[in-house]
Amino acid sequence: MARAKTVSLLATVTGAILLTLISYASGGAKQSYRALIGSYEINQRDLGIGIYLADVFEEDGNLKIFLETTDAPYTLEPVDEKQHEYKIPTRAQGGLPIKFTIDESGLARELHVMGGTPGLDFKATRVDDPVFKLRDYHAHTRDRYTYRKPLEIPGDWETGTLTEAGIDTAGINAFMGKLLEEHPYVESILIVRNGKLVFEEYLNGWDPARIHRLQSVTKGFTSTLVGIAIEQGFIGSLDDPIRDYLPDYAEFFGGKKDSVTIRHLLTMSAGFKWNETETYYADPKRCDPHLAEASDDYFKYLLERPVIEEPGTVYRYNSGYPNILGYIIEQQSGMELVEFAYRNVFEPLGIRRAYLMGIRGENKPSCAGGLKLMSRDLARYGYLYLKEGAWEGRQLVSAEWVRESLMDHFVTNVDMNVSHGYCWGHVKSLDGQHDIFFASGTGGQYVIVIPDLDTVVITTAVFRTDKGDAVAMLLLESLLPAL
């Protein structure tokens, strides 16, 4: 399959290979890179990956490139600067050649990464998206926090002020003071009230025009796609056995596994023996998601596991379930999942740029944690759920599906009275007065919907931390009272 080669090769380059990059110092006269500096849009939807940016910039006299598929920029090594040819030096393949095409105005309008294989061989076109204005608006540093109305960008969110929205400005100032002092890993926080973006801050050097890794917020998004797939007839019903949709894995079914349904995967109650929350990735030798990713076939690893609880009776967090659901949608719709998402959710919501990683080394989408979006666009997704699946008069996913997704199917934290539906969570405010629905990801990625306050809150944070609960408590204790 073309996508199998694409995803595995892209993962290799943007992961293991690109991490071996070495810095280049010319040692001679400094080259002017002004014509090359800019943002270049890469459209690989036809390969099942998505749309993302390559940002080219100069730092310490070197030309660097930042691909949104990765987590750090890389230095470009000159090959023939007169011809605007460079390479990303790697141990494998002797480096990836990159060539810039200069137009009559003297600017590079296109860059070509010449990997010679699908996914590694692509062209990117220079873009000047209005959303880049956010970079200048949030570029300065402030010794002390003061509120500013979010920047209004044509075609994007309508903005307003905290005062207009009836939000306590003093309370927000106190919240931000605590956040800046005690939570240096939070990278963005946005508040939408009554359909307007009234609060937007980017912290700790985060680029507001960059797509952010969302981790397990992706699970909630996958559940949205399942609802749409059922409405469109690609999946018969929630109570269909998953064995009917996985003929290539028929040999691993039998016994209790035959009664596992789509609903059981959505509610994480399929009953498979699985260690994820006990160790997570801190102990890879005991962590089933890690072992599944390291195996030759993620689904084979999962489906070979024994079913130790009656399906539908016990909630057990399992990142394998949404990955299977995304794969089923692909198989049944005949579309790459990212294309299915663009047609049914992203484009109707006005989201242009999104990236979906693949399961490492496989031709399967990472539907448990592989989605990347801009914070402003993530707020659009939250607002979709606030409005029960409707956006600008169009019903993208049925209101009934949204309500079912947010129902309390299983209590997952007795102390905090947290429950879960279809990969979405539910908790009460600390005073018990407000219902709070959320999709969450490791480190502090949150989409928070508070219906009675007509409010959506978005947070993103450094994803390689265990600070998600700390961010949640900060929001409950300090932000919510101000709202």
N, C-alpha and C positions, 0 to 999 in steps of 0.2 A: 504494500500500500504506500502511496506517495506520502501520506501524512505520517506514517510510521517512521519513514526516513527523516522527514522534516522535523518532527518533534524531538526525536532522539538526538539528531545532529545539532539542532538549535540548543537543546539542553546541554549538550556536551560543550559547545562553544561558550554559551553564556554562563555556564557553571564552571566545570573543572578546567576547561582550556583557558578561558579568559582570566581565571584566577592566577594563571601563571605568567601574566603580562609583566614585562620589565620596563622600567622607566628609561627614556632616551634623553641624553644630553648631547647637543651637537658639538659643543666645545669650540665652535667658531662663531661667526657673526650671527646675530639673531635674525631669524626670518620673520617677516611680517605676514600674519595669517588673517588679516582683516577681511579679505575677500571670502574666506572659507568659514568664518565664524557665523553661526546661526543655528536654527532648529530645522531639522529635516524629518518629514513625515514618512513613515514606512507602513505600507498597507500590505499585510499578508493574510487578509481574510480568506483568500482562496486556498491558503495552506492550513487553515484552521487555527491560526494564531491570534490575529487581531490587528489593530492599528496602534502604533506607538511612535515615539520620537527618538531621534538621535540628536543630541545637543553637542555641537562642536564649539570649543572655546580654547582660549590661550591661557596658560598658567605657568608662571616661572619660565617664560620663554619657550615653552613646549606646547605643541598642539595636542589637545585631548578630545576624546569623544566619550559621551555618556549615552549608552543605550538603556532605554527604560526597561528592557528585559533583564537588566543586571542591577546590582546594588551599589556599584562604584564606577567612577570614570576610569578610562584607560588612556595611556599615552600612545600617540601615533608616531611610528618611526618613519622618517623620510626615506623614500626610495628614489624619486626624481621630483624634487620640489618645483622645478621649472614646468613640469608637466602635471603638477599637483597630484602626484602619486605618493601614497603612504602605505603603511601596513600596520595591522595590529599584531605585534610580535607574539607568537605562541610557540610552545614546544612542538606541538603537532602541526604538520603541514607547512612549516616554515613561515607561518604568519598568514594573516588574511589580508590580501591586497585591497586597498581603497583608492578610488580615483574620483576627484572632483571635476565637474564640468563647469567651466566658466562661460558666462553669457556675454553679450556685447556691452553690457553695463559694467562689466568687471567683477560681478559677484558670482559665486558658485551657486547655481540653481539646482544642482543634483549631485548626489554622491552615489557611487556604485561600489558595493561590497562584493568582491568577486571570489566567492568561496568555491564555485564550480559544482555545487550540489544544491538541490532545492532547500530553501530555508536559509542557506548561507550565502546564496547568490541573489542579491536584491538591489533595487534602486530606491533611493529616498529623495523626495522632492522638498526643496526649501519652502517653508511656510512662515507666515507672519500672522498667527492666530490672534484675534483680539484678546483672548484669555491671557496672553503673555504680559498684558499690562499689569496683571497681578504681581508679576515679579518685581517691577519697579515700585509698586504701591507698598509691598511688604519687605522691600530690600533693606530699609534702614533699621538700625537698632535703637532701642529706647531704654534708657536707664530705669525708667519707672513706667509702669503700665498706665496708659490712658486709652479710653475707648474711642474708636473711630467707626463711623458708618462704613459698612462694606462697600467696595468699589462696584459701581453698576457698569456692566458690560453689555452692549447691544446684543440681543438674542440670548442672553443668559438670565440669571435670576433677577427679578425685580428686588430692589433692596429697600430697607427701611431702618429705623433707629430703634434702640432698646426702649426709649421713652414712648415712641409711637406704638410699640408692641405691648406696652404695659409691663415691662420687665424691670426689676429693681436694679438700677445702675450701680448703686453702692454695693449691693450684694454681688453683682458681677465683678466689680473691682476687687472685692475681698476674695472671691473665688479665684480670679486670675493671679492675685498675689500669692495665694497658697499654691496654685498650680506651678507658677514659675519658681517658687522657692523649694518645693518638695517633690516635684515631678518633672525632672529635666529630660525625660524620654518622650513626652507627649509632643507630637509634631503638627497637629492641626486640631482645631475645634470650631465647629460651625453650628449656628442655631437658625432654624427657619420657624417663624411664627406667623400664622395667618397667611401663608403663602408667600411671605417675603423673607429674604435672607437678611437678618438683622444683626448677626454677630459672625465674625470670621477672623480667626487669628491663625497664623502659621508660626511655629516655634522651633527653636533649636536648629535653625538653618535650613528648614525644609523648604523646598521649591514649590510654591503653590500651583504651578502649571504642570507639575510632574504627577504621573499616576503612581498610586501607592499600593503596596502589597497589602491585601485585605485579610489574608489568612482565612479563618473559618467563617467570616462573614460570607464567604463564597458558598458555604453550605445553605444559608438562607436563600441566596440567589438561585442556587440549584433547585430548591424546592419550588420557587416561582416558575421555573422552566418546566418542572414536572406538571404543575397545574395547567400550564398552557398546552403542554403535550397531550394531556388528557382531554382538554377542551377541543383540540384539533383532531382527536381520534388516533393519534399515534400510540397512545397507551389506552387500553380498554377501560380499566378502572383501578382504583386504589387497592382493590382486593384480588387483583390478578396475581397468581404466583410468579415470582421472578424467574423460575425455571423456564417458563414459557418464552421469556425474552432473552435467554442465554443459552441457545442451542449448542454453542461451541464449548460450553462447560457442563454439558448434561451428565458427564460421568461423575461429577462431584456432588450430584443431588441424590436424594433418597432419604427415607425416614422423616424426621422433623423438618429437614431442609425443604422438603417438597411443599410445606405449608407456609413458607416465608413469602410474604407479599410485598408489593410496592409500599403499602401503608407501613409495614413493619420497618422498612428501610428509612422512610421519612421520619418515623418516631423513634428511631434507633432502639427498636425493641425486637430485632430479629433473633436474638438469643445466641449468636456466635460467641465463642470464647475469644476474648480480645483484651489485651492489656495496652491501654493508651493513657488513661488519666493517672494511673498509679505511678508511672515512671516518666511518661511522655518521652522526650528525646534525650533526657539526661542519662538514661541507661539503654543505649541502642541495642544491646544484646537481649534485652527483655521487652523492648518496645515493638509491638506488632506493626504499627504503621511504618516504622523504620525497616523492619525485616521484610515487610511486603514490598516496599520500594526497592530494597536491595535484591529481591528475588527476580527470577526471569519473567514472572507473570504475577502482577499484583492480585488479580481476581482469583487466580488459581490458589495463591497463598491463602486468601480469605476464605474461599469456598471449601477448602480442605479442612478448615478449622471445625471442631465439633460444635454442634448446637447444644448448649448446656442449660438453657432455660426455654420454657415453652414460648414460642414466638408470640409477641403481643402482650407479654406479661411484665417484663423487666426492662427498664431503660438502661442501656449500657453504651456510653459514648464510643462511636466507631467511625473513623474517617473513611473507612472503606465503603460504607453504605452510599453516601452521595456520589462517590466516584462511579459506582455501579449504575446509579440512576442516570448520571450524565451520559454514560456509555450506552445505556438503553435508549435514551432519546436520540443519540446519533444513529444507532442502528435502525430504529423505527422510522425516523424522519428522512433518512438518507442524506442528512446535512451534517457538516462539522458542527459541533456544539456552539462554537463562537459565532458561526453564521446564523444558526437558529436563534441565538441570543440577540444578535444585531437586528434581525428582521422583526422580532417580536417584542423586544424590550429596549435595547440601546437606541436604535434610530427613532422609534416613537417618542422616547424620552429626550431626544436631542443630544444623546451621548455619542460623540464622534470617536473618541480614543478609548480603547479598552484592550487589555492583553490577558490572554488565558494561557497559563503554563500547562504543559503536559505532565503526566506521571513520568517520572524519570526513566528514560530509556524505552518508553512504550508509546504506542499510537493511541493513547487514551487520554482524555482531558482530565486535568486535576480539578475536580469539582468539589473537593473538600477544602482547598485553600489556595487555588491557583489564580484567582482573579485580581487584576490591578485596575483601579479607577482613580480619577482625580477626586478630591474631597467634595468639590462642588457637584460633581456628577453622582457621587455616592448619596448626596443629599436628595437628589432627584429620585433615587430608588427608595429612600426612606419615605419621601412624600407620596410616592405611589401607594405605599402600604397605609399611610395615614388616611388617604382618600379611598381606601378599600379597592385598590386596583385600577382606579381611573386617573387619567392624565389628560388635561385640557379637553375634556368632553369625550375622550375615547376610553373604553374599558379594555385595558391591556390584559388583565387577568381578572377572572370573575370575583365579585365581591364575596361570594360564598366561599371561594377558595381561600381568600385572604383571611376571612373570619375563622375558617377551619384551621388554617396554619397557625393562628395565634391562640387557639384554645389550649386549655390545660390538659394535655394528654397524659403527661407524667410529671409528678413532683420530683425534681432532681436535686434540690437542696432544701432540706427540711428546716434548718436553722433560719435561712433567709426567705423561706417559702417561695423558692424559685421553681417554676414549672416550664415545661417545654412542649411545643406543638410540632409543626413540621419544620424542624431546624431553626425555629424562632423561639425565644424565651419570653417569659412573663414574670414580672415581680411587682409588688406594690411599693409605693413611696414609703419612706420611713414613718410618716405620719398616717399611713394607710388610706390616704385620700385620693391617690391617683394610681391608675393602672399604667404600667410602663412595659412596653413590648420592645424586644431588642434582638438583633443579630450581632454576634460578637466573634472576635478573633483574637488569637494569642497576642499578648503584649499591650492590648488596649485599643483594638480596633472595634468601634461600636457604631451601629445604626440604631438609634433610640427613637421610638415613636410614642408620644403621649397624647392620646386622642382628645381628652377633655380640655387640654391646654392648647390644642391645635398646633402642636410643636413637634419638630424633628430636631434631634441633636446628633451630630456626627463627631466622632473623634478618631484620629489615627495616631499611631505611636510606633516607636522602635519595635519591630516585630520579634526580635530575638531576646525577649525578656520574659519574666514571669510576673509582670506588673499589671496584668489585666484586671485583677481583683482590686488593686489599689486605685486604678483609674475609676472603676465602677463605684467604689465607696466615696471617692472624691465627688463624683457626679451626684450621688444620692444625698450626701451630707451637705455639700456646699453649693452646687449648681441648682439643684431642683428647688430649694427654698427661694432662690432669687427669681425663678421662673413663675 
